[in-house]
Amino acid sequence: MRLKSSIWVAAYLRRCQTEGVYGAVLRRGAEEAGAVFVRVARLNGTATLYAPAPQTEYEDSRPVERVFVPATPEPVPEPAIDERMAKEIRFDPDVWIVEIEDRAGRHFLDIARK
């Protein structure tokens, strides 16, 4: 069984904190199963966005762990991320948006590998 989104986000922020990286919830989504997007701000006006991996990236049809894919191939201007997230919210108002601030772009996420 997969963790509730609210519990996963709290644990993820704690993980970042233990690494000395600041993180915060920008938008609180559905407690049970809202999709989580992670925005990694580089503190220079650019950011990278990580989105939930599509089901095809998982080994099982019902994944237990959360896996992410880069939604931007490299850091982009932060307003571009804002626009993308506005579209996601219109599509699914239950999404979570978590922001991490790290000049090196560390994110501490499990990333889907092709």
Residue pairs with C-beta under 8 A, 6 or more apart in sequence:
1 64
2 33
2 62
2 63
2 64
2 65
2 66
3 11
3 66
4 31
4 32
4 33
5 29
5 30
5 31
5 32
5 33
5 34
5 35
5 36
5 96
6 28
6 31
6 32
8 36
8 66
9 25
9 36
9 96
9 98
12 23
12 36
12 38
12 98
12 108
12 109
13 23
13 24
13 25
13 98
15 108
16 22
16 23
16 100
16 108
17 23
19 106
19 108
21 100
21 101
21 102
21 106
21 108
22 100
22 101
22 102
23 98
23 99
23 100
23 101
24 98
24 99
25 96
25 97
25 98
26 39
26 97
26 98
26 99
27 85
27 89
27 95
27 96
27 97
28 96
29 35
29 36
29 93
29 94
29 95
29 96
29 97
30 94
33 94
34 92
34 94
34 95
34 96
35 51
35 52
35 88
35 92
35 94
35 95
35 96
36 52
36 66
36 95
36 96
36 98
37 49
37 50
37 51
37 52
37 71
37 85
37 88
37 95
37 96
37 97
37 98
38 49
38 50
38 68
38 98
38 99
38 100
38 107
38 109
39 47
39 48
39 49
39 50
39 81
39 85
39 97
39 98
39 99
39 100
40 47
40 48
40 49
40 50
40 99
40 100
40 101
40 102
40 105
40 106
40 107
41 47
41 78
41 99
41 100
41 101
41 102
42 48
42 75
42 102
42 103
42 105
43 101
43 102
43 103
44 103
45 77
45 78
46 75
46 76
46 77
46 78
47 72
47 75
47 76
47 78
47 81
48 70
48 72
48 74
48 75
48 76
48 105
48 107
49 70
49 71
49 72
49 76
49 81
49 84
49 85
50 68
50 69
50 70
50 71
50 107
50 109
50 111
51 68
51 69
51 70
51 71
52 66
52 67
52 68
52 69
53 67
53 68
53 69
53 112
54 69
55 61
55 63
57 67
57 69
57 112
58 67
65 110
66 110
67 110
67 111
67 112
68 107
68 109
68 110
68 111
68 112
69 111
69 112
70 111
71 84
72 80
72 81
75 105
85 95
85 97
88 95
89 95
100 106
100 107
100 108
